[in-house]
Amino acid sequence: MDSVQDIFGKKIKSIRRARDITQEKLADLSGLSLQYIGEIERGRRNPSLTSIEQLSRALDIPMAELFSLEEFRLSPDELKAILIRQIESADEDRLRTFFSIAMTLFR
């Protein structure tokens, strides 16, 4: 099982990529070094609360959301099962929304 540091690093990397921000840009926006950003994302550094606050501001995301790590603790099979249950129980509007999001993500 991954350590909290590993999971936190994956969370930062996932948010950064979703926002189409390079590590260099995140370093610039946060005031942290490029090397430090890379080490956080690889789970090799344990960032201070001050550094986490800087990342939060740079990524324009509440600090509390950076500590929501559950999606990185689930196995791929568990993630699939959750998504399937959500899709199966969705009404038509929500199903169309899921479809639109999926098509956007997998282009």
Buried (B, 14 or more C-beta within 10 A) or exposed (E): EEEEBBBBBBBBBEBBEEEEBEBEBBBBBBEBEBEBBBBBBEBEBEBEEEBBBBBBEBBEBEEEEBEEBEEBEEEEEEEEEEEEEEEEEBEEEEBEEBEEEEEEEEE
